[in-house]
């Protein structure tokens, strides 16, 4: 993503009400945590089968 697009996204994000920004961050965090837990589960499964 180039710098001008990042700036536009940041401006759009910062123009949202605080509650909406918090909800976006919260949902993003939940998705990332879910992905990390899945990766951990798969890694632990491989280790158990060694």
C-alpha angles and dihedrals in degrees: 000000000000124000097256092054091048090051091050091049091048092050092049092047093048091049090063121095115268093250092055092048090051091049092051092050092045093051092046091050091050091051092049092047091050090052092049092049090051091050091048091050091051092047092049090048091055092048092052091055095055 
